[in-house]
Amino acid sequence: MPKQKTHSGLKKRIKVTGSGKLMRGKAYSNHLAASKTTKQNRQLRGETGVSASDYKRIKQLISNLK
């Protein structure tokens, strides 16, 4: 049987913590920052956890990622 491959696009966007949680970057932060308020830009920094409804699907797609 063929092996399950890690989803190439997703492995660049998701990080797995030491405890096994999935972390992702926040949306709306890549460009057009000048038109957003300072508060918006500040709150878009950093990472947040993957939602519970997406967790199972994403975990399967990055099954080989450590």
DSSP file (Angstrom, degrees, kcal/mol; ACC not computed):
  #  RESIDUE AA STRUCTURE BP1 BP2  ACC     N-H-->O    O-->H-N    N-H-->O    O-->H-N    TCO  KAPPA ALPHA  PHI   PSI    X-CA   Y-CA   Z-CA
    1    1 A M              0   0    0      0, 0.0     2,-0.1     0, 0.0     0, 0.0   0.000 360.0 360.0 360.0 144.1    0.0    0.0    0.0
    2    2 A P        -     0   0    0      0, 0.0     2,-0.2     0, 0.0     3,-0.0  -0.377 360.0-109.4 -70.9 154.2    1.2    3.5   -0.7
    3    3 A K        -     0   0    0      1,-0.1     2,-0.5    -2,-0.1     0, 0.0  -0.479  29.2-105.7 -82.3 154.2    2.2    5.7    2.3
    4    4 A Q        -     0   0    0     -2,-0.2     2,-0.3     1,-0.0    -1,-0.1  -0.679  38.7-145.5 -77.0 124.8    0.1    8.7    3.5
    5    5 A K        -     0   0    0     -2,-0.5     2,-0.2    58,-0.0    58,-0.2  -0.697  15.3-111.6 -95.2 147.2    1.9   11.9    2.5
    6    6 A T        -     0   0    0     -2,-0.3     2,-0.5    56,-0.1    56,-0.2  -0.538  39.8-105.2 -70.1 138.4    2.0   15.1    4.5
    7    7 A H     >  -     0   0    0     54,-2.3     4,-2.0    -2,-0.2     3,-0.1  -0.559  29.2-150.2 -69.6 117.0    0.0   17.9    2.8
    8    8 A S  H  > S+     0   0    0     -2,-0.5     4,-0.6     1,-0.2    -1,-0.2   0.852  91.5  46.7 -63.4 -38.7    2.8   20.2    1.4
    9    9 A G  H  4 S+     0   0    0      1,-0.2     3,-0.5     2,-0.2     4,-0.4   0.863 113.4  48.9 -70.7 -35.1    0.8   23.4    1.7
   10   10 A L  H >> S+     0   0    0      1,-0.2     4,-1.6     2,-0.2     3,-1.1   0.820  99.5  63.6 -77.0 -31.1   -0.4   22.8    5.2
   11   11 A K  H 3< S+     0   0    0     -4,-2.0    -1,-0.2     1,-0.3    -2,-0.2   0.735 102.2  52.9 -67.7 -19.0    2.9   21.8    6.7
   12   12 A K  T 3< S+     0   0    0     -4,-0.6    -1,-0.3    -3,-0.5    -2,-0.2   0.645 114.8  40.9 -84.0 -15.9    4.1   25.4    5.9
   13   13 A R  T <4 S+     0   0    0     -3,-1.1    12,-0.6    -4,-0.4     2,-0.4   0.602 106.6  63.8-107.9 -15.8    1.1   26.9    7.8
   14   14 A I  E  <  -A   24   0A   0     -4,-1.6     2,-0.4    10,-0.1    10,-0.2  -0.918  56.8-165.6-118.7 136.9    0.7   24.7   10.9
   15   15 A K  E     -A   23   0A   0      8,-2.4     8,-3.1    -2,-0.4     2,-0.5  -0.952  14.1-141.8-117.9 142.4    3.1   24.2   13.8
   16   16 A V  E     -A   22   0A   0     -2,-0.4     6,-0.2     6,-0.2     5,-0.1  -0.902  18.5-142.7-103.8 126.5    2.8   21.4   16.3
   17   17 A T    >   -     0   0    0      4,-2.6     3,-1.3    -2,-0.5    -1,-0.0  -0.221  30.4 -98.6 -78.8 174.0    3.6   22.3   19.9
   18   18 A G  T 3  S+     0   0    0      1,-0.3    -1,-0.1     2,-0.1    -2,-0.0   0.817 125.7  50.6 -62.7 -31.6    5.4   20.0   22.3
   19   19 A S  T 3  S-     0   0    0      2,-0.0    -1,-0.3     1,-0.0    -3,-0.0   0.460 124.3-102.8 -87.2  -0.9    2.1   19.0   23.9
   20   20 A G  S <  S+     0   0    0     -3,-1.3    -2,-0.1     1,-0.3     2,-0.1   0.478  71.7 143.8  97.4   1.7    0.7   18.2   20.5
   21   21 A K        -     0   0    0      1,-0.1    -4,-2.6    -5,-0.1     2,-0.5  -0.402  48.4-125.4 -72.3 153.7   -1.5   21.2   19.9
   22   22 A L  E     -A   16   0A   0     -6,-0.2    28,-2.1    28,-0.2     2,-0.4  -0.897  26.1-166.7-102.9 125.7   -1.8   22.7   16.4
   23   23 A M  E     -AB  15  49A   0     -8,-3.1    -8,-2.4    -2,-0.5     2,-0.3  -0.880   6.8-179.4-114.0 144.8   -1.0   26.4   16.0
   24   24 A R  E     -AB  14  48A   0     24,-3.1    24,-2.8    -2,-0.4   -10,-0.1  -0.935  29.4-105.3-137.4 159.0   -1.7   28.6   13.0
   25   25 A G  E     - B   0  47A   0    -12,-0.6     2,-0.2    -2,-0.3    22,-0.2  -0.440  43.6-102.2 -78.2 159.8   -1.1   32.2   12.0
   26   26 A K        -     0   0    0     20,-0.7     3,-0.5    18,-0.5    -1,-0.1  -0.549  34.6-115.8 -85.0 150.2   -4.0   34.6   12.0
   27   27 A A  S    S+     0   0    0     -2,-0.2    -1,-0.1     1,-0.2     0, 0.0  -0.288  89.2  35.7 -78.3 166.3   -5.8   35.7    8.8
   28   28 A Y  S    S+     0   0    0      1,-0.1    -1,-0.2    -2,-0.0    16,-0.1   0.688  87.6 102.2  67.8  23.1   -5.9   39.2    7.3
   29   29 A S        +     0   0    0     -3,-0.5    -2,-0.1    15,-0.1     4,-0.1   0.443  53.8  80.6-114.8   0.5   -2.3   40.0    8.4
   30   30 A N  S    S-     0   0    0      1,-0.1     2,-0.3     2,-0.1     3,-0.1   0.857  99.4  -6.1 -83.0 -35.3   -0.3   39.7    5.2
   31   31 A H  S    S+     0   0    0      1,-0.1    -1,-0.1     2,-0.0     0, 0.0  -0.909 104.1  52.6-151.8 177.1   -0.8   42.9    3.3
   32   32 A L    >   +     0   0    0     -2,-0.3     3,-0.6     1,-0.1     4,-0.3   0.848  60.1 149.5  58.4  37.2   -2.8   46.2    3.3
   33   33 A A  G >   +     0   0    0      1,-0.2     3,-1.0     2,-0.2     8,-0.1   0.770  58.1  67.3 -71.7 -25.5   -1.6   46.8    6.8
   34   34 A A  G 3  S+     0   0    0      1,-0.3    -1,-0.2     7,-0.0     4,-0.1   0.819  98.3  51.5 -67.0 -29.3   -1.7   50.6    6.4
   35   35 A S  G <  S+     0   0    0     -3,-0.6    -1,-0.3     2,-0.1     2,-0.2   0.580  98.3  82.1 -84.5  -8.5   -5.4   50.7    6.0
   36   36 A K  S <  S-     0   0    0     -3,-1.0     2,-0.0    -4,-0.3    -4,-0.0  -0.633  88.9-104.9 -91.9 155.2   -5.9   48.7    9.2
   37   37 A T     >  -     0   0    0     -2,-0.2     4,-2.3     1,-0.1     5,-0.2  -0.320  27.6-112.6 -73.5 161.2   -5.8   50.3   12.7
   38   38 A T  H  > S+     0   0    0      1,-0.2     4,-2.3     2,-0.2     5,-0.2   0.883 119.6  54.0 -60.2 -38.8   -2.8   49.9   14.9
   39   39 A K  H  > S+     0   0    0      2,-0.2     4,-2.2     1,-0.2    -1,-0.2   0.909 107.8  49.6 -62.8 -43.2   -4.9   47.8   17.3
   40   40 A Q  H  > S+     0   0    0      1,-0.2     4,-1.2     2,-0.2    -2,-0.2   0.944 111.9  47.5 -60.7 -49.0   -5.9   45.5   14.5
   41   41 A N  H  < S+     0   0    0     -4,-2.3     4,-0.4     1,-0.2     3,-0.3   0.883 111.9  50.5 -61.3 -40.0   -2.3   45.0   13.3
   42   42 A R  H >< S+     0   0    0     -4,-2.3     3,-1.1     1,-0.2    -1,-0.2   0.903 110.4  49.0 -64.9 -41.8   -1.2   44.3   16.9
   43   43 A Q  H 3< S+     0   0    0     -4,-2.2    -1,-0.2     1,-0.2    -2,-0.2   0.682 104.0  60.9 -74.3 -16.7   -3.9   41.8   17.5
   44   44 A L  T 3< S+     0   0    0     -4,-1.2   -18,-0.5    -3,-0.3    -1,-0.2   0.549  86.0  99.3 -85.8  -7.3   -3.1   39.9   14.3
   45   45 A R  S <  S+     0   0    0     -3,-1.1    -3,-0.0    -4,-0.4   -16,-0.0  -0.296  71.9  20.0 -72.2 162.6    0.5   39.2   15.4
   46   46 A G  S    S-     0   0    0    -20,-0.1   -20,-0.7   -21,-0.0     2,-0.3  -0.176  91.0 -66.2  78.0-169.7    1.5   35.8   16.9
   47   47 A E  E     -B   25   0A   0    -22,-0.2     2,-0.3   -24,-0.0   -22,-0.2  -0.776  34.9-160.8-120.9 162.5   -0.3   32.5   16.5
   48   48 A T  E     -B   24   0A   0    -24,-2.8   -24,-3.1    -2,-0.3     2,-0.1  -0.919  31.2 -91.9-137.2 163.4   -3.5   31.0   17.7
   49   49 A G  E     -B   23   0A   0     -2,-0.3     2,-0.2   -26,-0.2   -26,-0.2  -0.358  41.8-102.9 -76.1 155.9   -4.8   27.4   18.1
   50   50 A V        -     0   0    0    -28,-2.1   -28,-0.2     1,-0.1    -1,-0.1  -0.579  46.6-103.5 -74.9 140.0   -6.6   25.5   15.4
   51   51 A S    >>  -     0   0    0     -2,-0.2     4,-1.1     1,-0.1     3,-0.9  -0.253  24.0-117.5 -66.6 154.0  -10.4   25.3   16.0
   52   52 A A  H 3> S+     0   0    0      1,-0.2     4,-0.6     2,-0.2     3,-0.1   0.818 112.4  58.4 -61.8 -33.1  -11.9   22.1   17.4
   53   53 A S  H 34 S+     0   0    0      1,-0.2     4,-0.3     2,-0.1    -1,-0.2   0.786 113.8  37.2 -70.9 -26.3  -14.0   21.6   14.3
   54   54 A D  H <> S+     0   0    0     -3,-0.9     4,-2.4     1,-0.1     5,-0.3   0.573  94.1  90.6 -96.2 -12.0  -11.0   21.6   12.0
   55   55 A Y  H  X S+     0   0    0     -4,-1.1     4,-2.5     1,-0.2     5,-0.2   0.884  85.9  46.0 -57.2 -49.1   -8.6   19.7   14.3
   56   56 A K  H  X S+     0   0    0     -4,-0.6     4,-1.6     1,-0.2    -1,-0.2   0.901 114.4  47.9 -64.0 -42.3   -9.3   16.2   13.2
   57   57 A R  H  > S+     0   0    0     -4,-0.3     4,-1.6     2,-0.2    -1,-0.2   0.915 115.3  44.1 -65.7 -44.9   -9.1   17.0    9.5
   58   58 A I  H  X S+     0   0    0     -4,-2.4     4,-1.7     1,-0.2    -2,-0.2   0.881 108.9  57.4 -69.4 -38.6   -5.9   18.9    9.8
   59   59 A K  H  < S+     0   0    0     -4,-2.5    -1,-0.2    -5,-0.3    -2,-0.2   0.876 107.7  48.4 -59.5 -37.8   -4.3   16.3   12.1
   60   60 A Q  H >< S+     0   0    0     -4,-1.6     3,-1.2     1,-0.2    -1,-0.2   0.887 108.8  53.0 -69.5 -39.3   -4.9   13.7    9.4
   61   61 A L  H 3< S+     0   0    0     -4,-1.6   -54,-2.3     1,-0.3     3,-0.2   0.787 117.6  36.6 -68.9 -27.7   -3.4   15.9    6.6
   62   62 A I  T >< S+     0   0    0     -4,-1.7     3,-1.6   -56,-0.2    -1,-0.3  -0.123  77.2 135.1-113.4  36.6   -0.2   16.4    8.6
   63   63 A S  T <  S+     0   0    0     -3,-1.2    -1,-0.2     1,-0.3    -2,-0.1   0.776  72.9  46.9 -58.5 -30.3    0.0   12.9   10.1
   64   64 A N  T 3  S+     0   0    0     -3,-0.2     2,-0.3    -4,-0.1    -1,-0.3   0.536  87.0 107.2 -90.8  -5.9    3.7   12.5    9.4
   65   65 A L    <         0   0    0     -3,-1.6    -3,-0.1     1,-0.1   -50,-0.0  -0.548 360.0 360.0 -75.9 133.0    4.7   15.9   10.8
   66   66 A K              0   0    0     -2,-0.3    -1,-0.1   -50,-0.0   -46,-0.1   0.459 360.0 360.0 -87.1 360.0    6.5   15.7   14.1
